[in-house]
């Protein structure tokens, strides 16, 4: 069973403004955050750095620098 945290609780734990936490939820920075009854609910595991998935790094382009410049 997962423990859900409110935006106020997460803001207190991280030392951030509530509006900043809401923006993070909209941007998807907390994996698994859902909107319930007009407020965001954030799973406690989203704050644990050991369980948070790492962002993927895009592979380098196979096109040459000249080809990349032409498509801008």
mmCIF file of the N, C-alpha and C atoms, coordinates in Angstrom:
data_MODEL
# 
_entry.id   MODEL 
# 
loop_
_atom_site.group_PDB 
_atom_site.id 
_atom_site.type_symbol 
_atom_site.label_atom_id 
_atom_site.label_alt_id 
_atom_site.label_comp_id 
_atom_site.label_asym_id 
_atom_site.label_entity_id 
_atom_site.label_seq_id 
_atom_site.pdbx_PDB_ins_code 
_atom_site.Cartn_x 
_atom_site.Cartn_y 
_atom_site.Cartn_z 
_atom_site.occupancy 
_atom_site.B_iso_or_equiv 
_atom_site.pdbx_formal_charge 
_atom_site.auth_seq_id 
_atom_site.auth_comp_id 
_atom_site.auth_asym_id 
_atom_site.auth_atom_id 
_atom_site.pdbx_PDB_model_num 
ATOM 1   N N  . UNK A 1 1  ? 0.839   -1.178 0.000   1.00 0.00 ? 1  UNK A N  1 
ATOM 2   C CA . UNK A 1 1  ? 0.000   0.000  0.000   1.00 0.00 ? 1  UNK A CA 1 
ATOM 3   C C  . UNK A 1 1  ? 0.886   1.245  0.000   1.00 0.00 ? 1  UNK A C  1 
ATOM 4   N N  . UNK A 1 2  ? 0.529   2.196  -0.809  1.00 0.00 ? 2  UNK A N  1 
ATOM 5   C CA . UNK A 1 2  ? 1.329   3.408  -0.957  1.00 0.00 ? 2  UNK A CA 1 
ATOM 6   C C  . UNK A 1 2  ? 0.787   4.509  -0.042  1.00 0.00 ? 2  UNK A C  1 
ATOM 7   N N  . UNK A 1 3  ? 1.683   5.291  0.512   1.00 0.00 ? 3  UNK A N  1 
ATOM 8   C CA . UNK A 1 3  ? 1.291   6.437  1.328   1.00 0.00 ? 3  UNK A CA 1 
ATOM 9   C C  . UNK A 1 3  ? 1.263   7.661  0.441   1.00 0.00 ? 3  UNK A C  1 
ATOM 10  N N  . UNK A 1 4  ? 0.156   8.404  0.499   1.00 0.00 ? 4  UNK A N  1 
ATOM 11  C CA . UNK A 1 4  ? -0.012  9.598  -0.313  1.00 0.00 ? 4  UNK A CA 1 
ATOM 12  C C  . UNK A 1 4  ? 0.208   10.835 0.533   1.00 0.00 ? 4  UNK A C  1 
ATOM 13  N N  . UNK A 1 5  ? 0.883   11.821 -0.033  1.00 0.00 ? 5  UNK A N  1 
ATOM 14  C CA . UNK A 1 5  ? 1.178   13.070 0.663   1.00 0.00 ? 5  UNK A CA 1 
ATOM 15  C C  . UNK A 1 5  ? 0.481   14.222 -0.046  1.00 0.00 ? 5  UNK A C  1 
ATOM 16  N N  . UNK A 1 6  ? 0.098   15.224 0.715   1.00 0.00 ? 6  UNK A N  1 
ATOM 17  C CA . UNK A 1 6  ? -0.518  16.413 0.125   1.00 0.00 ? 6  UNK A CA 1 
ATOM 18  C C  . UNK A 1 6  ? 0.574   17.369 -0.342  1.00 0.00 ? 6  UNK A C  1 
ATOM 19  N N  . UNK A 1 7  ? 0.180   18.352 -1.127  1.00 0.00 ? 7  UNK A N  1 
ATOM 20  C CA . UNK A 1 7  ? 1.149   19.336 -1.609  1.00 0.00 ? 7  UNK A CA 1 
ATOM 21  C C  . UNK A 1 7  ? 1.725   20.148 -0.447  1.00 0.00 ? 7  UNK A C  1 
ATOM 22  N N  . UNK A 1 8  ? 0.910   20.398 0.577   1.00 0.00 ? 8  UNK A N  1 
ATOM 23  C CA . UNK A 1 8  ? 1.403   21.148 1.737   1.00 0.00 ? 8  UNK A CA 1 
ATOM 24  C C  . UNK A 1 8  ? 2.489   20.379 2.477   1.00 0.00 ? 8  UNK A C  1 
ATOM 25  N N  . UNK A 1 9  ? 2.275   19.070 2.643   1.00 0.00 ? 9  UNK A N  1 
ATOM 26  C CA . UNK A 1 9  ? 3.264   18.235 3.337   1.00 0.00 ? 9  UNK A CA 1 
ATOM 27  C C  . UNK A 1 9  ? 4.572   18.181 2.568   1.00 0.00 ? 9  UNK A C  1 
ATOM 28  N N  . UNK A 1 10 ? 4.480   17.998 1.256   1.00 0.00 ? 10 UNK A N  1 
ATOM 29  C CA . UNK A 1 10 ? 5.685   17.928 0.424   1.00 0.00 ? 10 UNK A CA 1 
ATOM 30  C C  . UNK A 1 10 ? 6.408   19.271 0.419   1.00 0.00 ? 10 UNK A C  1 
ATOM 31  N N  . UNK A 1 11 ? 5.646   20.365 0.382   1.00 0.00 ? 11 UNK A N  1 
ATOM 32  C CA . UNK A 1 11 ? 6.255   21.695 0.416   1.00 0.00 ? 11 UNK A CA 1 
ATOM 33  C C  . UNK A 1 11 ? 7.026   21.912 1.712   1.00 0.00 ? 11 UNK A C  1 
ATOM 34  N N  . UNK A 1 12 ? 6.463   21.449 2.830   1.00 0.00 ? 12 UNK A N  1 
ATOM 35  C CA . UNK A 1 12 ? 7.166   21.571 4.114   1.00 0.00 ? 12 UNK A CA 1 
ATOM 36  C C  . UNK A 1 12 ? 8.436   20.725 4.136   1.00 0.00 ? 12 UNK A C  1 
ATOM 37  N N  . UNK A 1 13 ? 8.347   19.506 3.603   1.00 0.00 ? 13 UNK A N  1 
ATOM 38  C CA . UNK A 1 13 ? 9.510   18.611 3.620   1.00 0.00 ? 13 UNK A CA 1 
ATOM 39  C C  . UNK A 1 13 ? 10.640  19.111 2.733   1.00 0.00 ? 13 UNK A C  1 
ATOM 40  N N  . UNK A 1 14 ? 10.285  19.685 1.594   1.00 0.00 ? 14 UNK A N  1 
ATOM 41  C CA . UNK A 1 14 ? 11.311  20.139 0.647   1.00 0.00 ? 14 UNK A CA 1 
ATOM 42  C C  . UNK A 1 14 ? 11.696  21.602 0.841   1.00 0.00 ? 14 UNK A C  1 
ATOM 43  N N  . UNK A 1 15 ? 10.954  22.326 1.665   1.00 0.00 ? 15 UNK A N  1 
ATOM 44  C CA . UNK A 1 15 ? 11.248  23.737 1.883   1.00 0.00 ? 15 UNK A CA 1 
ATOM 45  C C  . UNK A 1 15 ? 10.924  24.595 0.677   1.00 0.00 ? 15 UNK A C  1 
ATOM 46  N N  . UNK A 1 16 ? 9.865   24.234 -0.046  1.00 0.00 ? 16 UNK A N  1 
ATOM 47  C CA . UNK A 1 16 ? 9.454   24.967 -1.238  1.00 0.00 ? 16 UNK A CA 1 
ATOM 48  C C  . UNK A 1 16 ? 8.066   25.544 -1.037  1.00 0.00 ? 16 UNK A C  1 
ATOM 49  N N  . UNK A 1 17 ? 7.667   26.436 -1.918  1.00 0.00 ? 17 UNK A N  1 
ATOM 50  C CA . UNK A 1 17 ? 6.337   27.017 -1.905  1.00 0.00 ? 17 UNK A CA 1 
ATOM 51  C C  . UNK A 1 17 ? 5.331   25.987 -2.432  1.00 0.00 ? 17 UNK A C  1 
ATOM 52  N N  . UNK A 1 18 ? 4.085   26.065 -1.965  1.00 0.00 ? 18 UNK A N  1 
ATOM 53  C CA . UNK A 1 18 ? 3.050   25.132 -2.405  1.00 0.00 ? 18 UNK A CA 1 
ATOM 54  C C  . UNK A 1 18 ? 2.816   25.255 -3.910  1.00 0.00 ? 18 UNK A C  1 
ATOM 55  N N  . UNK A 1 19 ? 2.838   26.476 -4.427  1.00 0.00 ? 19 UNK A N  1 
ATOM 56  C CA . UNK A 1 19 ? 2.632   26.671 -5.867  1.00 0.00 ? 19 UNK A CA 1 
ATOM 57  C C  . UNK A 1 19 ? 3.741   26.022 -6.686  1.00 0.00 ? 19 UNK A C  1 
ATOM 58  N N  . UNK A 1 20 ? 4.955   26.026 -6.154  1.00 0.00 ? 20 UNK A N  1 
ATOM 59  C CA . UNK A 1 20 ? 6.077   25.374 -6.838  1.00 0.00 ? 20 UNK A CA 1 
ATOM 60  C C  . UNK A 1 20 ? 5.846   23.869 -6.898  1.00 0.00 ? 20 UNK A C  1 
ATOM 61  N N  . UNK A 1 21 ? 5.362   23.279 -5.814  1.00 0.00 ? 21 UNK A N  1 
ATOM 62  C CA . UNK A 1 21 ? 5.090   21.840 -5.791  1.00 0.00 ? 21 UNK A CA 1 
ATOM 63  C C  . UNK A 1 21 ? 3.975   21.498 -6.770  1.00 0.00 ? 21 UNK A C  1 
ATOM 64  N N  . UNK A 1 22 ? 2.952   22.332 -6.849  1.00 0.00 ? 22 UNK A N  1 
ATOM 65  C CA . UNK A 1 22 ? 1.868   22.100 -7.807  1.00 0.00 ? 22 UNK A CA 1 
ATOM 66  C C  . UNK A 1 22 ? 2.383   22.166 -9.242  1.00 0.00 ? 22 UNK A C  1 
ATOM 67  N N  . UNK A 1 23 ? 3.285   23.112 -9.495  1.00 0.00 ? 23 UNK A N  1 
ATOM 68  C CA . UNK A 1 23 ? 3.870   23.220 -10.844 1.00 0.00 ? 23 UNK A CA 1 
ATOM 69  C C  . UNK A 1 23 ? 4.705   21.982 -11.150 1.00 0.00 ? 23 UNK A C  1 
ATOM 70  N N  . UNK A 1 24 ? 5.473   21.505 -10.168 1.00 0.00 ? 24 UNK A N  1 
ATOM 71  C CA . UNK A 1 24 ? 6.247   20.274 -10.357 1.00 0.00 ? 24 UNK A CA 1 
ATOM 72  C C  . UNK A 1 24 ? 5.323   19.105 -10.706 1.00 0.00 ? 24 UNK A C  1 
ATOM 73  N N  . UNK A 1 25 ? 4.161   19.038 -10.066 1.00 0.00 ? 25 UNK A N  1 
ATOM 74  C CA . UNK A 1 25 ? 3.201   17.966 -10.366 1.00 0.00 ? 25 UNK A CA 1 
ATOM 75  C C  . UNK A 1 25 ? 2.705   18.080 -11.797 1.00 0.00 ? 25 UNK A C  1 
ATOM 76  N N  . UNK A 1 26 ? 2.358   19.285 -12.226 1.00 0.00 ? 26 UNK A N  1 
ATOM 77  C CA . UNK A 1 26 ? 1.887   19.493 -13.600 1.00 0.00 ? 26 UNK A CA 1 
ATOM 78  C C  . UNK A 1 26 ? 2.952   19.111 -14.622 1.00 0.00 ? 26 UNK A C  1 
ATOM 79  N N  . UNK A 1 27 ? 4.211   19.409 -14.285 1.00 0.00 ? 27 UNK A N  1 
ATOM 80  C CA . UNK A 1 27 ? 5.317   19.125 -15.206 1.00 0.00 ? 27 UNK A CA 1 
ATOM 81  C C  . UNK A 1 27 ? 5.764   17.669 -15.154 1.00 0.00 ? 27 UNK A C  1 
ATOM 82  N N  . UNK A 1 28 ? 5.213   16.886 -14.220 1.00 0.00 ? 28 UNK A N  1 
ATOM 83  C CA . UNK A 1 28 ? 5.556   15.462 -14.137 1.00 0.00 ? 28 UNK A CA 1 
ATOM 84  C C  . UNK A 1 28 ? 6.839   15.171 -13.398 1.00 0.00 ? 28 UNK A C  1 
ATOM 85  N N  . UNK A 1 29 ? 7.285   16.071 -12.539 1.00 0.00 ? 29 UNK A N  1 
ATOM 86  C CA . UNK A 1 29 ? 8.542   15.858 -11.817 1.00 0.00 ? 29 UNK A CA 1 
ATOM 87  C C  . UNK A 1 29 ? 8.393   14.894 -10.639 1.00 0.00 ? 29 UNK A C  1 
ATOM 88  N N  . UNK A 1 30 ? 7.137   14.640 -10.234 1.00 0.00 ? 30 UNK A N  1 
ATOM 89  C CA . UNK A 1 30 ? 6.871   13.639 -9.201  1.00 0.00 ? 30 UNK A CA 1 
ATOM 90  C C  . UNK A 1 30 ? 6.165   12.462 -9.867  1.00 0.00 ? 30 UNK A C  1 
ATOM 91  N N  . UNK A 1 31 ? 6.876   11.359 -10.100 1.00 0.00 ? 31 UNK A N  1 
ATOM 92  C CA . UNK A 1 31 ? 6.239   10.226 -10.774 1.00 0.00 ? 31 UNK A CA 1 
ATOM 93  C C  . UNK A 1 31 ? 5.106   9.654  -9.920  1.00 0.00 ? 31 UNK A C  1 
ATOM 94  N N  . UNK A 1 32 ? 3.962   9.446  -10.551 1.00 0.00 ? 32 UNK A N  1 
ATOM 95  C CA . UNK A 1 32 ? 2.823   8.864  -9.863  1.00 0.00 ? 32 UNK A CA 1 
ATOM 96  C C  . UNK A 1 32 ? 1.891   9.867  -9.212  1.00 0.00 ? 32 UNK A C  1 
ATOM 97  N N  . UNK A 1 33 ? 2.195   11.160 -9.296  1.00 0.00 ? 33 UNK A N  1 
ATOM 98  C CA . UNK A 1 33 ? 1.324   12.175 -8.700  1.00 0.00 ? 33 UNK A CA 1 
ATOM 99  C C  . UNK A 1 33 ? 0.010   12.228 -9.466  1.00 0.00 ? 33 UNK A C  1 
ATOM 100 N N  . UNK A 1 34 ? -1.102  12.264 -8.713  1.00 0.00 ? 34 UNK A N  1 
ATOM 101 C CA . UNK A 1 34 ? -2.419  12.309 -9.330  1.00 0.00 ? 34 UNK A CA 1 
ATOM 102 C C  . UNK A 1 34 ? -3.225  13.452 -8.739  1.00 0.00 ? 34 UNK A C  1 
ATOM 103 N N  . UNK A 1 35 ? -4.228  13.832 -9.465  1.00 0.00 ? 35 UNK A N  1 
ATOM 104 C CA . UNK A 1 35 ? -5.084  14.921 -9.011  1.00 0.00 ? 35 UNK A CA 1 
ATOM 105 C C  . UNK A 1 35 ? -6.379  14.323 -8.470  1.00 0.00 ? 35 UNK A C  1 
ATOM 106 N N  . UNK A 1 36 ? -6.681  14.603 -7.204  1.00 0.00 ? 36 UNK A N  1 
ATOM 107 C CA . UNK A 1 36 ? -7.901  14.088 -6.585  1.00 0.00 ? 36 UNK A CA 1 
ATOM 108 C C  . UNK A 1 36 ? -8.619  15.216 -5.874  1.00 0.00 ? 36 UNK A C  1 
ATOM 109 N N  . UNK A 1 37 ? -9.894  15.402 -6.182  1.00 0.00 ? 37 UNK A N  1 
ATOM 110 C CA . UNK A 1 37 ? -10.733 16.402 -5.538  1.00 0.00 ? 37 UNK A CA 1 
ATOM 111 C C  . UNK A 1 37 ? -10.113 17.797 -5.614  1.00 0.00 ? 37 UNK A C  1 
ATOM 112 N N  . UNK A 1 38 ? -9.494  18.115 -6.739  1.00 0.00 ? 38 UNK A N  1 
ATOM 113 C CA . UNK A 1 38 ? -8.951  19.449 -6.958  1.00 0.00 ? 38 UNK A CA 1 
ATOM 114 C C  . UNK A 1 38 ? -7.587  19.705 -6.353  1.00 0.00 ? 38 UNK A C  1 
ATOM 115 N N  . UNK A 1 39 ? -6.991  18.707 -5.742  1.00 0.00 ? 39 UNK A N  1 
ATOM 116 C CA . UNK A 1 39 ? -5.656  18.878 -5.161  1.00 0.00 ? 39 UNK A CA 1 
ATOM 117 C C  . UNK A 1 39 ? -4.776  17.714 -5.593  1.00 0.00 ? 39 UNK A C  1 
ATOM 118 N N  . UNK A 1 40 ? -3.491  17.925 -5.592  1.00 0.00 ? 40 UNK A N  1 
ATOM 119 C CA . UNK A 1 40 ? -2.543  16.894 -5.996  1.00 0.00 ? 40 UNK A CA 1 
ATOM 120 C C  . UNK A 1 40 ? -2.244  15.968 -4.831  1.00 0.00 ? 40 UNK A C  1 
ATOM 121 N N  . UNK A 1 41 ? -2.137  14.681 -5.119  1.00 0.00 ? 41 UNK A N  1 
ATOM 122 C CA . UNK A 1 41 ? -1.689  13.675 -4.169  1.00 0.00 ? 41 UNK A CA 1 
ATOM 123 C C  . UNK A 1 41 ? -0.402  13.078 -4.724  1.00 0.00 ? 41 UNK A C  1 
ATOM 124 N N  . UNK A 1 42 ? 0.636   13.095 -3.898  1.00 0.00 ? 42 UNK A N  1 
ATOM 125 C CA . UNK A 1 42 ? 1.960   12.665 -4.335  1.00 0.00 ? 42 UNK A CA 1 
ATOM 126 C C  . UNK A 1 42 ? 2.349   11.421 -3.548  1.00 0.00 ? 42 UNK A C  1 
ATOM 127 N N  . UNK A 1 43 ? 2.734   10.330 -4.231  1.00 0.00 ? 43 UNK A N  1 
ATOM 128 C CA . UNK A 1 43 ? 3.149   9.141  -3.494  1.00 0.00 ? 43 UNK A CA 1 
ATOM 129 C C  . UNK A 1 43 ? 4.459   9.407  -2.747  1.00 0.00 ? 43 UNK A C  1 
ATOM 130 N N  . UNK A 1 44 ? 4.562   8.841  -1.553  1.00 0.00 ? 44 UNK A N  1 
ATOM 131 C CA . UNK A 1 44 ? 5.752   9.063  -0.735  1.00 0.00 ? 44 UNK A CA 1 
ATOM 132 C C  . UNK A 1 44 ? 7.013   8.539  -1.416  1.00 0.00 ? 44 UNK A C  1 
ATOM 133 N N  . UNK A 1 45 ? 6.880   7.498  -2.217  1.00 0.00 ? 45 UNK A N  1 
ATOM 134 C CA . UNK A 1 45 ? 8.065   6.953  -2.895  1.00 0.00 ? 45 UNK A CA 1 
ATOM 135 C C  . UNK A 1 45 ? 8.626   7.915  -3.930  1.00 0.00 ? 45 UNK A C  1 
ATOM 136 N N  . UNK A 1 46 ? 7.833   8.903  -4.370  1.00 0.00 ? 46 UNK A N  1 
ATOM 137 C CA . UNK A 1 46 ? 8.328   9.886  -5.346  1.00 0.00 ? 46 UNK A CA 1 
ATOM 138 C C  . UNK A 1 46 ? 9.382   10.791 -4.728  1.00 0.00 ? 46 UNK A C  1 
ATOM 139 N N  . UNK A 1 47 ? 9.401   10.899 -3.403  1.00 0.00 ? 47 UNK A N  1 
ATOM 140 C CA . UNK A 1 47 ? 10.391  11.746 -2.732  1.00 0.00 ? 47 UNK A CA 1 
ATOM 141 C C  . UNK A 1 47 ? 11.655  10.992 -2.368  1.00 0.00 ? 47 UNK A C  1 
ATOM 142 N N  . UNK A 1 48 ? 11.620  9.671  -2.475  1.00 0.00 ? 48 UNK A N  1 
ATOM 143 C CA . UNK A 1 48 ? 12.776  8.850  -2.131  1.00 0.00 ? 48 UNK A CA 1 
ATOM 144 C C  . UNK A 1 48 ? 13.707  8.752  -3.337  1.00 0.00 ? 48 UNK A C  1 
ATOM 145 N N  . UNK A 1 49 ? 14.930  9.277  -3.246  1.00 0.00 ? 49 UNK A N  1 
ATOM 146 C CA . UNK A 1 49 ? 15.815  9.275  -4.423  1.00 0.00 ? 49 UNK A CA 1 
ATOM 147 C C  . UNK A 1 49 ? 16.228  7.876  -4.871  1.00 0.00 ? 49 UNK A C  1 
ATOM 148 N N  . UNK A 1 50 ? 16.149  6.874  -3.979  1.00 0.00 ? 50 UNK A N  1 
ATOM 149 C CA . UNK A 1 50 ? 16.543  5.523  -4.368  1.00 0.00 ? 50 UNK A CA 1 
ATOM 150 C C  . UNK A 1 50 ? 15.512  4.856  -5.270  1.00 0.00 ? 50 UNK A C  1 
ATOM 151 N N  . UNK A 1 51 ? 14.236  5.249  -5.148  1.00 0.00 ? 51 UNK A N  1 
ATOM 152 C CA . UNK A 1 51 ? 13.191  4.609  -5.945  1.00 0.00 ? 51 UNK A CA 1 
ATOM 153 C C  . UNK A 1 51 ? 12.749  5.455  -7.132  1.00 0.00 ? 51 UNK A C  1 
ATOM 154 N N  . UNK A 1 52 ? 13.193  6.699  -7.212  1.00 0.00 ? 52 UNK A N  1 
ATOM 155 C CA . UNK A 1 52 ? 12.798  7.567  -8.315  1.00 0.00 ? 52 UNK A CA 1 
ATOM 156 C C  . UNK A 1 52 ? 13.582  7.179  -9.568  1.00 0.00 ? 52 UNK A C  1 
ATOM 157 N N  . UNK A 1 53 ? 12.879  6.928  -10.692 1.00 0.00 ? 53 UNK A N  1 
ATOM 158 C CA . UNK A 1 53 ? 13.605  6.560  -11.904 1.00 0.00 ? 53 UNK A CA 1 
ATOM 159 C C  . UNK A 1 53 ? 14.463  7.707  -12.423 1.00 0.00 ? 53 UNK A C  1 
ATOM 160 N N  . UNK A 1 54 ? 15.600  7.377  -12.932 1.00 0.00 ? 54 UNK A N  1 
ATOM 161 C CA . UNK A 1 54 ? 16.513  8.373  -13.482 1.00 0.00 ? 54 UNK A CA 1 
ATOM 162 C C  . UNK A 1 54 ? 16.048  8.783  -14.882 1.00 0.00 ? 54 UNK A C  1 
ATOM 163 N N  . UNK A 1 55 ? 16.247  10.042 -15.259 1.00 0.00 ? 55 UNK A N  1 
ATOM 164 C CA . UNK A 1 55 ? 15.847  10.457 -16.607 1.00 0.00 ? 55 UNK A CA 1 
ATOM 165 C C  . UNK A 1 55 ? 16.735  9.807  -17.660 1.00 0.00 ? 55 UNK A C  1 
ATOM 166 N N  . UNK A 1 56 ? 16.128  9.504  -18.781 1.00 0.00 ? 56 UNK A N  1 
ATOM 167 C CA . UNK A 1 56 ? 16.886  8.907  -19.872 1.00 0.00 ? 56 UNK A CA 1 
ATOM 168 C C  . UNK A 1 56 ? 17.666  9.983  -20.609 1.00 0.00 ? 56 UNK A C  1 
ATOM 169 N N  . UNK A 1 57 ? 18.849  9.639  -21.030 1.00 0.00 ? 57 UNK A N  1 
ATOM 170 C CA . UNK A 1 57 ? 19.679  10.561 -21.800 1.00 0.00 ? 57 UNK A CA 1 
ATOM 171 C C  . UNK A 1 57 ? 19.507  10.203 -23.267 1.00 0.00 ? 57 UNK A C  1 
ATOM 172 N N  . UNK A 1 58 ? 19.201  11.203 -24.056 1.00 0.00 ? 58 UNK A N  1 
ATOM 173 C CA . UNK A 1 58 ? 18.997  10.972 -25.484 1.00 0.00 ? 58 UNK A CA 1 
ATOM 174 C C  . UNK A 1 58 ? 20.292  10.504 -26.135 1.00 0.00 ? 58 UNK A C  1 
ATOM 175 N N  . UNK A 1 59 ? 20.208  9.551  -27.044 1.00 0.00 ? 59 UNK A N  1 
ATOM 176 C CA . UNK A 1 59 ? 21.418  9.098  -27.728 1.00 0.00 ? 59 UNK A CA 1 
ATOM 177 C C  . UNK A 1 59 ? 21.957  10.192 -28.632 1.00 0.00 ? 59 UNK A C  1 
ATOM 178 N N  . UNK A 1 60 ? 23.254  10.195 -28.864 1.00 0.00 ? 60 UNK A N  1 
ATOM 179 C CA . UNK A 1 60 ? 23.820  11.217 -29.743 1.00 0.00 ? 60 UNK A CA 1 
ATOM 180 C C  . UNK A 1 60 ? 23.281  11.054 -31.165 1.00 0.00 ? 60 UNK A C  1 
ATOM 181 N N  . UNK A 1 61 ? 23.170  12.172 -31.854 1.00 0.00 ? 61 UNK A N  1 
ATOM 182 C CA . UNK A 1 61 ? 22.656  12.153 -33.210 1.00 0.00 ? 61 UNK A CA 1 
ATOM 183 C C  . UNK A 1 61 ? 23.672  11.520 -34.148 1.00 0.00 ? 61 UNK A C  1 
ATOM 184 N N  . UNK A 1 62 ? 23.173  10.823 -35.140 1.00 0.00 ? 62 UNK A N  1 
ATOM 185 C CA . UNK A 1 62 ? 24.064  10.211 -36.125 1.00 0.00 ? 62 UNK A CA 1 
ATOM 186 C C  . UNK A 1 62 ? 24.312  11.138 -37.302 1.00 0.00 ? 62 UNK A C  1 
ATOM 187 N N  . UNK A 1 63 ? 23.588  12.250 -37.311 1.00 0.00 ? 63 UNK A N  1 
ATOM 188 C CA . UNK A 1 63 ? 23.785  13.211 -38.395 1.00 0.00 ? 63 UNK A CA 1 
ATOM 189 C C  . UNK A 1 63 ? 24.990  14.087 -38.093 1.00 0.00 ? 63 UNK A C  1 
ATOM 190 N N  . UNK A 1 64 ? 25.616  14.574 -39.144 1.00 0.00 ? 64 UNK A N  1 
ATOM 191 C CA . UNK A 1 64 ? 26.780  15.440 -38.968 1.00 0.00 ? 64 UNK A CA 1 
ATOM 192 C C  . UNK A 1 64 ? 26.334  16.806 -38.452 1.00 0.00 ? 64 UNK A C  1 
ATOM 193 N N  . UNK A 1 65 ? 27.278  17.590 -37.973 1.00 0.00 ? 65 UNK A N  1 
ATOM 194 C CA . UNK A 1 65 ? 26.964  18.937 -37.480 1.00 0.00 ? 65 UNK A CA 1 
ATOM 195 C C  . UNK A 1 65 ? 26.377  19.805 -38.598 1.00 0.00 ? 65 UNK A C  1 
ATOM 196 N N  . UNK A 1 66 ? 26.892  19.647 -39.818 1.00 0.00 ? 66 UNK A N  1 
ATOM 197 C CA . UNK A 1 66 ? 26.390  20.442 -40.945 1.00 0.00 ? 66 UNK A CA 1 
ATOM 198 C C  . UNK A 1 66 ? 24.941  20.078 -41.243 1.00 0.00 ? 66 UNK A C  1 
ATOM 199 N N  . UNK A 1 67 ? 24.598  18.792 -41.183 1.00 0.00 ? 67 UNK A N  1 
ATOM 200 C CA . UNK A 1 67 ? 23.225  18.385 -41.407 1.00 0.00 ? 67 UNK A CA 1 
ATOM 201 C C  . UNK A 1 67 ? 22.298  18.905 -40.303 1.00 0.00 ? 67 UNK A C  1 
ATOM 202 N N  . UNK A 1 68 ? 22.780  18.918 -39.079 1.00 0.00 ? 68 UNK A N  1 
ATOM 203 C CA . UNK A 1 68 ? 21.965  19.417 -37.972 1.00 0.00 ? 68 UNK A CA 1 
ATOM 204 C C  . UNK A 1 68 ? 21.705  20.910 -38.119 1.00 0.00 ? 68 UNK A C  1 
ATOM 205 N N  . UNK A 1 69 ? 22.711  21.672 -38.568 1.00 0.00 ? 69 UNK A N  1 
ATOM 206 C CA . UNK A 1 69 ? 22.557  23.123 -38.742 1.00 0.00 ? 69 UNK A CA 1 
ATOM 207 C C  . UNK A 1 69 ? 21.549  23.451 -39.833 1.00 0.00 ? 69 UNK A C  1 
ATOM 208 N N  . UNK A 1 70 ? 21.496  22.643 -40.889 1.00 0.00 ? 70 UNK A N  1 
ATOM 209 C CA . UNK A 1 70 ? 20.604  22.920 -42.010 1.00 0.00 ? 70 UNK A CA 1 
ATOM 210 C C  . UNK A 1 70 ? 19.113  22.772 -41.638 1.00 0.00 ? 70 UNK A C  1 
ATOM 211 N N  . UNK A 1 71 ? 18.799  21.978 -40.647 1.00 0.00 ? 71 UNK A N  1 
ATOM 212 C CA . UNK A 1 71 ? 17.392  21.725 -40.308 1.00 0.00 ? 71 UNK A CA 1 
ATOM 213 C C  . UNK A 1 71 ? 16.880  22.678 -39.253 1.00 0.00 ? 71 UNK A C  1 
ATOM 214 N N  . UNK A 1 72 ? 17.688  23.585 -38.743 1.00 0.00 ? 72 UNK A N  1 
ATOM 215 C CA . UNK A 1 72 ? 17.235  24.520 -37.705 1.00 0.00 ? 72 UNK A CA 1 
ATOM 216 C C  . UNK A 1 72 ? 16.380  25.596 -38.256 1.00 0.00 ? 72 UNK A C  1 
# 
